[in-house]
Amino acid sequence: MDDKIKRLDAELAKHRDLIRRARPGPAQEAAKRRALTVLKQKRLYESQREQLYNQQFNVEQVSFAAQSAKDTAVQVAAMQHANKDLKAQFKTKAFDIDAIDRMNDEMADLMAMSEEIQETLGRSYNVPDDIDEAELLGELDALEADMALEEAGEEVPSYLQDEALPDAPDGVMEPLPAAHDGPIANQPASAQRTTAS
C-alpha cells in the first residue's frame, strides 16, 4: 500500500508539471482531470492504509490481551499451588505457635543459665570483697603520674628502684658471679666464689 501511494505521488508530480507547462484551454483541463483521478486513487489508498493500520493495532491489542490472560492464569495457578503448600506446612507441628513460644521460652532460660554459669566460672578467688574501687583508681592515677615523670627523665619512683639484697651489708648489692666455661654445680659455694674471682 505504501509503494502504491509513492507511485501515485510521483505521477501527481508529473501531472503538476504538465498543468504548469500547458496553455490554458482543453489541454490544461485534460491534465487537471488526470491529476484529479490520480489524487482520488491516492486518497483511496491512504484510506485503506489507515484502515489496515487500525486493524493491525486492534489485532495487536487482542493478542496482547490474550497473552496477558494466559500470564494471569499462570500466576493464579502458581498462587493457588503456593497457597496449598503453605496451608499444608502450617498444619504441621513445625509451625505450632504454642510450641514455638515454648521453644523460645526454653531458649531464653538456657541462655540465662549459660550466662550465670559463665559469671560463676569467671569469678576471681584472690580479690577480696572489701576493695574500694575509688582507691584502686587513685592508685592507677599515681602509677600513670610516675610513668610520666620517668618518661620526662626525672627521678625514678622508689618502687621501681633496685633494692639491696637482704644479706648484703650497708645496702650494697652483691655482684653476680662471672660466666664460667665448665659446670660448677657440684662445687661448694666458697669454691664457686673463688673460681669466679
ABEGO torsion letter per residue (X at the ends): XAAAAAAAAAAAAAAAAAAAABBBEAAAAAAAAAAAAAAAAAAAAAAAAAAAAAAAAAAAAAAAAAAAAAAAAAAAAAAAAAAAAAAAAAABAAABAAAAAAAAAAAAAAAAAAAAAAAAAABBAABBAABBAAAAAAAAAAAAAAAAAAAAGBBBBAAABBBBBAABBGGBBBBBBBBBABBAAABBAAAAAAAAX
